[in-house]
Amino acid sequence: MPVAELPALQIQRIGPTDTHLVERAVMLFDRAVDADATQRFLASDTHHLLVASIGGEPVGFVTGVETIHPDKGAEMMIYELGVAPMHRRRRVGTNLVDALRRLARKRGCYGMWVPIDAGDTIAIATYRAGGAGAPEHAAVMTWEL
């Protein structure tokens, strides 16, 4: 299926005073948005939320978190990418990833990375289209706290 281009896609970085814009994009998240978590996320200078809109309606988002280490410097981790089902395969995700990559470079990050399920071919294709290299094999260990 060919990729359809998007008319007038706008990407906006959401700041600490823009919680109402997060609420407008709630349908893009996995579950209900928590007001306290939203405020904490947006208040942090190293947490980033970019929302893509068409005609003022949110159609996708990407979140990034800057990580820093004494011997490596700062890098950007893509925390989550979400695109409304009717806008998938229209370069919304690719444009969001590219916007976050530009922000990471502007903020002095030396690189950007994303944890993904190795079998998620759609995510891999999206990130490859946004300039990512081939996926590496990795495992993620988690703790329930």
CYANA upper distance limits for C-alpha pairs under 8 A (distance plus 0.5 A):
  3 VAL  CA     89 ARG  CA      6.08
  3 VAL  CA     90 ARG  CA      5.98
  3 VAL  CA     91 ARG  CA      7.84
  4 ALA  CA     89 ARG  CA      7.42
  4 ALA  CA     90 ARG  CA      5.33
  4 ALA  CA     91 ARG  CA      8.11
  5 GLU  CA     90 ARG  CA      5.92
  5 GLU  CA     91 ARG  CA      7.22
  6 LEU  CA     90 ARG  CA      6.65
  6 LEU  CA     91 ARG  CA      7.79
  6 LEU  CA     92 VAL  CA      8.19
  7 PRO  CA     54 ILE  CA      7.94
  8 ALA  CA     54 ILE  CA      6.66
  8 ALA  CA     55 GLY  CA      7.87
  9 LEU  CA     52 ALA  CA      7.06
  9 LEU  CA     53 SER  CA      6.32
  9 LEU  CA     54 ILE  CA      5.62
  9 LEU  CA     55 GLY  CA      8.41
  9 LEU  CA     92 VAL  CA      8.36
 10 GLN  CA     52 ALA  CA      5.97
 10 GLN  CA     53 SER  CA      5.68
 10 GLN  CA     54 ILE  CA      6.83
 11 ILE  CA     50 LEU  CA      6.93
 11 ILE  CA     51 VAL  CA      6.04
 11 ILE  CA     52 ALA  CA      4.81
 11 ILE  CA     53 SER  CA      6.89
 11 ILE  CA     96 LEU  CA      7.73
 11 ILE  CA     99 ALA  CA      8.24
 12 GLN  CA     50 LEU  CA      5.94
 12 GLN  CA     51 VAL  CA      5.88
 12 GLN  CA     52 ALA  CA      6.98
 13 ARG  CA     48 HIS  CA      7.72
 13 ARG  CA     49 LEU  CA      6.36
 13 ARG  CA     50 LEU  CA      4.89
 13 ARG  CA     51 VAL  CA      7.00
 14 ILE  CA     18 ASP  CA      6.33
 14 ILE  CA     19 THR  CA      8.37
 14 ILE  CA     21 LEU  CA      7.91
 14 ILE  CA     22 VAL  CA      8.35
 14 ILE  CA     42 LEU  CA      7.86
 14 ILE  CA     48 HIS  CA      7.92
 14 ILE  CA     49 LEU  CA      6.02
 14 ILE  CA     50 LEU  CA      6.40
 14 ILE  CA     51 VAL  CA      7.59
 15 GLY  CA     19 THR  CA      8.20
 15 GLY  CA     42 LEU  CA      6.21
 15 GLY  CA     43 ALA  CA      7.96
 15 GLY  CA     49 LEU  CA      8.34
 16 PRO  CA     39 GLN  CA      7.08
 16 PRO  CA     42 LEU  CA      5.18
 16 PRO  CA     43 ALA  CA      5.64
 18 ASP  CA     22 VAL  CA      7.54
 19 THR  CA     23 GLU  CA      6.97
 19 THR  CA     38 THR  CA      7.60
 19 THR  CA     39 GLN  CA      7.60
 20 HIS  CA     24 ARG  CA      6.87
 21 LEU  CA     25 ALA  CA      6.97
 22 VAL  CA     26 VAL  CA      6.76
 22 VAL  CA     38 THR  CA      8.41
 23 GLU  CA     33 VAL  CA      7.85
 24 ARG  CA     58 PRO  CA      7.66
 25 ALA  CA     29 PHE  CA      8.03
 25 ALA  CA     51 VAL  CA      8.47
 25 ALA  CA     58 PRO  CA      6.02
 25 ALA  CA     59 VAL  CA      8.25
 25 ALA  CA     60 GLY  CA      8.48
 26 VAL  CA     31 ARG  CA      8.46
 26 VAL  CA     32 ALA  CA      7.25
 26 VAL  CA     33 VAL  CA      6.93
 28 LEU  CA     59 VAL  CA      7.87
 28 LEU  CA     60 GLY  CA      6.98
 28 LEU  CA     61 PHE  CA      7.90
 28 LEU  CA     82 GLY  CA      6.56
 28 LEU  CA     83 VAL  CA      7.02
 28 LEU  CA     84 ALA  CA      6.55
 29 PHE  CA     33 VAL  CA      7.92
 29 PHE  CA     82 GLY  CA      7.43
 33 VAL  CA     37 ALA  CA      8.37
 33 VAL  CA     38 THR  CA      7.59
 34 ASP  CA     38 THR  CA      6.53
 35 ALA  CA     39 GLN  CA      6.70
 36 ASP  CA     40 ARG  CA      6.73
 37 ALA  CA     41 PHE  CA      6.51
 38 THR  CA     42 LEU  CA      6.61
 39 GLN  CA     43 ALA  CA      6.40
 40 ARG  CA     44 SER  CA      6.97
 41 PHE  CA     47 HIS  CA      6.50
 41 PHE  CA     48 HIS  CA      8.31
 42 LEU  CA     47 HIS  CA      7.06
 42 LEU  CA     48 HIS  CA      7.56
 42 LEU  CA     49 LEU  CA      8.03
 43 ALA  CA     47 HIS  CA      8.43
 46 THR  CA     65 VAL  CA      6.33
 46 THR  CA     66 GLU  CA      5.64
 46 THR  CA     67 THR  CA      8.33
 47 HIS  CA     63 THR  CA      7.88
 47 HIS  CA     64 GLY  CA      6.44
 47 HIS  CA     65 VAL  CA      5.14
 47 HIS  CA     66 GLU  CA      7.01
 48 HIS  CA     63 THR  CA      5.95
 48 HIS  CA     64 GLY  CA      5.53
 48 HIS  CA     65 VAL  CA      6.76
 49 LEU  CA     61 PHE  CA      7.50
 49 LEU  CA     62 VAL  CA      6.41
 49 LEU  CA     63 THR  CA      5.03
 49 LEU  CA     64 GLY  CA      7.11
 50 LEU  CA     61 PHE  CA      5.99
 50 LEU  CA     62 VAL  CA      5.91
 50 LEU  CA     63 THR  CA      6.93
 50 LEU  CA     96 LEU  CA      7.65
 50 LEU  CA    100 LEU  CA      8.02
 51 VAL  CA     58 PRO  CA      7.12
 51 VAL  CA     59 VAL  CA      8.14
 51 VAL  CA     60 GLY  CA      6.32
 51 VAL  CA     61 PHE  CA      4.82
 51 VAL  CA     62 VAL  CA      7.22
 51 VAL  CA     96 LEU  CA      8.30
 52 ALA  CA     58 PRO  CA      6.25
 52 ALA  CA     59 VAL  CA      6.18
 52 ALA  CA     60 GLY  CA      5.52
 52 ALA  CA     61 PHE  CA      6.36
 52 ALA  CA     92 VAL  CA      7.76
 52 ALA  CA     96 LEU  CA      7.54
 53 SER  CA     57 GLU  CA      5.52
 53 SER  CA     58 PRO  CA      4.69
 53 SER  CA     59 VAL  CA      5.77
 53 SER  CA     60 GLY  CA      7.51
 54 ILE  CA     58 PRO  CA      7.12
 54 ILE  CA     59 VAL  CA      7.30
 59 VAL  CA     83 VAL  CA      6.37
 59 VAL  CA     84 ALA  CA      5.78
 59 VAL  CA     87 HIS  CA      7.17
 59 VAL  CA     92 VAL  CA      8.28
 60 GLY  CA     81 LEU  CA      8.06
 60 GLY  CA     82 GLY  CA      5.87
 60 GLY  CA     83 VAL  CA      4.56
 60 GLY  CA     84 ALA  CA      6.45
 60 GLY  CA     92 VAL  CA      7.23
 60 GLY  CA     93 GLY  CA      7.64
 60 GLY  CA     96 LEU  CA      8.36
 61 PHE  CA     81 LEU  CA      6.32
 61 PHE  CA     82 GLY  CA      5.85
 61 PHE  CA     83 VAL  CA      7.03
 61 PHE  CA     93 GLY  CA      8.35
 61 PHE  CA     96 LEU  CA      7.35
 62 VAL  CA     78 ILE  CA      7.75
 62 VAL  CA     79 TYR  CA      7.99
 62 VAL  CA     80 GLU  CA      6.12
 62 VAL  CA     81 LEU  CA      4.87
 62 VAL  CA     82 GLY  CA      6.93
 62 VAL  CA     93 GLY  CA      8.46
 62 VAL  CA     96 LEU  CA      6.67
 62 VAL  CA     97 VAL  CA      7.53
 62 VAL  CA    100 LEU  CA      8.09
 63 THR  CA     78 ILE  CA      6.49
 63 THR  CA     79 TYR  CA      5.81
 63 THR  CA     80 GLU  CA      5.81
 63 THR  CA     81 LEU  CA      7.09
 64 GLY  CA     76 MET  CA      6.75
 64 GLY  CA     77 MET  CA      5.95
 64 GLY  CA     78 ILE  CA      4.95
 64 GLY  CA     79 TYR  CA      5.67
 64 GLY  CA     80 GLU  CA      7.76
 64 GLY  CA    100 LEU  CA      7.69
 65 VAL  CA     76 MET  CA      6.18
 65 VAL  CA     77 MET  CA      5.75
 65 VAL  CA     78 ILE  CA      7.08
 65 VAL  CA     79 TYR  CA      7.02
 66 GLU  CA     74 ALA  CA      6.90
 66 GLU  CA     75 GLU  CA      6.10
 66 GLU  CA     76 MET  CA      4.97
 66 GLU  CA     77 MET  CA      6.69
 66 GLU  CA    109 CYS  CA      8.32
 67 THR  CA     74 ALA  CA      6.04
 67 THR  CA     75 GLU  CA      5.98
 67 THR  CA     76 MET  CA      6.71
 67 THR  CA     77 MET  CA      7.63
 68 ILE  CA     72 LYS  CA      7.55
 68 ILE  CA     73 GLY  CA      5.78
 68 ILE  CA     74 ALA  CA      4.75
 68 ILE  CA     75 GLU  CA      6.93
 69 HIS  CA     73 GLY  CA      5.91
 69 HIS  CA     74 ALA  CA      7.22
 73 GLY  CA    109 CYS  CA      7.83
 73 GLY  CA    110 TYR  CA      7.74
 74 ALA  CA    108 GLY  CA      7.54
 74 ALA  CA    109 CYS  CA      5.30
 74 ALA  CA    110 TYR  CA      6.80
 74 ALA  CA    111 GLY  CA      8.26
 75 GLU  CA    104 ALA  CA      7.88
 75 GLU  CA    109 CYS  CA      5.03
 75 GLU  CA    110 TYR  CA      6.05
 75 GLU  CA    111 GLY  CA      5.49
 75 GLU  CA    112 MET  CA      6.03
 75 GLU  CA    113 TRP  CA      8.29
 76 MET  CA    104 ALA  CA      6.60
 76 MET  CA    109 CYS  CA      6.89
 76 MET  CA    111 GLY  CA      6.85
 76 MET  CA    112 MET  CA      4.98
 76 MET  CA    113 TRP  CA      6.90
 77 MET  CA    112 MET  CA      6.12
 77 MET  CA    113 TRP  CA      5.46
 77 MET  CA    114 VAL  CA      6.04
 78 ILE  CA    112 MET  CA      7.78
 78 ILE  CA    113 TRP  CA      6.70
 78 ILE  CA    114 VAL  CA      5.44
 78 ILE  CA    115 PRO  CA      8.18
 79 TYR  CA    114 VAL  CA      7.39
 79 TYR  CA    115 PRO  CA      8.38
 81 LEU  CA     93 GLY  CA      7.50
 82 GLY  CA     93 GLY  CA      7.88
 83 VAL  CA     87 HIS  CA      7.04
 83 VAL  CA     88 ARG  CA      6.66
 83 VAL  CA     92 VAL  CA      7.45
 83 VAL  CA     93 GLY  CA      6.99
 84 ALA  CA     88 ARG  CA      7.05
 87 HIS  CA     92 VAL  CA      7.50
 88 ARG  CA     92 VAL  CA      7.36
 88 ARG  CA     93 GLY  CA      8.10
 91 ARG  CA     95 ASN  CA      6.46
 92 VAL  CA     96 LEU  CA      6.70
 93 GLY  CA     97 VAL  CA      6.64
 93 GLY  CA    126 THR  CA      7.03
 94 THR  CA     98 ASP  CA      6.61
 94 THR  CA    126 THR  CA      6.29
 94 THR  CA    127 TYR  CA      7.37
 94 THR  CA    129 ALA  CA      6.82
 94 THR  CA    130 GLY  CA      5.65
 95 ASN  CA     99 ALA  CA      6.62
 95 ASN  CA    130 GLY  CA      7.94
 96 LEU  CA    100 LEU  CA      6.75
 97 VAL  CA    101 ARG  CA      6.60
 97 VAL  CA    127 TYR  CA      7.79
 97 VAL  CA    130 GLY  CA      6.58
 98 ASP  CA    102 ARG  CA      6.73
 98 ASP  CA    130 GLY  CA      6.28
 98 ASP  CA    131 GLY  CA      8.50
 99 ALA  CA    103 LEU  CA      6.75
100 LEU  CA    104 ALA  CA      6.56
101 ARG  CA    105 ARG  CA      6.74
101 ARG  CA    112 MET  CA      7.52
102 ARG  CA    106 LYS  CA      6.67
103 LEU  CA    107 ARG  CA      6.65
104 ALA  CA    108 GLY  CA      6.88
104 ALA  CA    109 CYS  CA      5.74
104 ALA  CA    111 GLY  CA      8.17
104 ALA  CA    112 MET  CA      7.92
105 ARG  CA    109 CYS  CA      5.87
105 ARG  CA    110 TYR  CA      7.56
105 ARG  CA    111 GLY  CA      8.32
116 ILE  CA    120 ASP  CA      7.64
116 ILE  CA    123 ALA  CA      7.87
116 ILE  CA    124 ILE  CA      8.31
118 ALA  CA    124 ILE  CA      8.47
118 ALA  CA    135 PRO  CA      8.06
118 ALA  CA    137 HIS  CA      7.78
120 ASP  CA    124 ILE  CA      6.80
121 THR  CA    125 ALA  CA      6.54
122 ILE  CA    126 THR  CA      6.69
123 ALA  CA    127 TYR  CA      6.67
124 ILE  CA    128 ARG  CA      6.49
124 ILE  CA    135 PRO  CA      7.93
125 ALA  CA    129 ALA  CA      6.54
126 THR  CA    130 GLY  CA      6.87
127 TYR  CA    131 GLY  CA      7.04
127 TYR  CA    132 ALA  CA      5.97
128 ARG  CA    132 ALA  CA      5.13
128 ARG  CA    133 GLY  CA      6.79
128 ARG  CA    134 ALA  CA      7.80
